[in-house]
Amino acid sequence: MRFVARVEVRLRPGIADPEGATIERALPALGFDGIASVRAGRSFLVELDAADLETARSHAAALADRLLANPVIEESVIEVTPA
């Protein structure tokens, strides 16, 4: 069965986010007021074949931990749905 995994990777709380801070500082000059904070991240869409939803979720989690995210400073959120 084919599944689509959306993997969101972002820095863990407490880790400095220079990209998010730069965007946050630029927003008022562009007319965006009232923004409390900005954190940057990356998003990946992965199509994979697996026997069931739980196996697909397990494969996506392993992919995130071993390749897409640095687990020391980043966390990943995984959402898996049938394709």
Order of alpha helices (4+ residues) and beta strands (2+ residues): beta-alpha-beta-alpha-beta
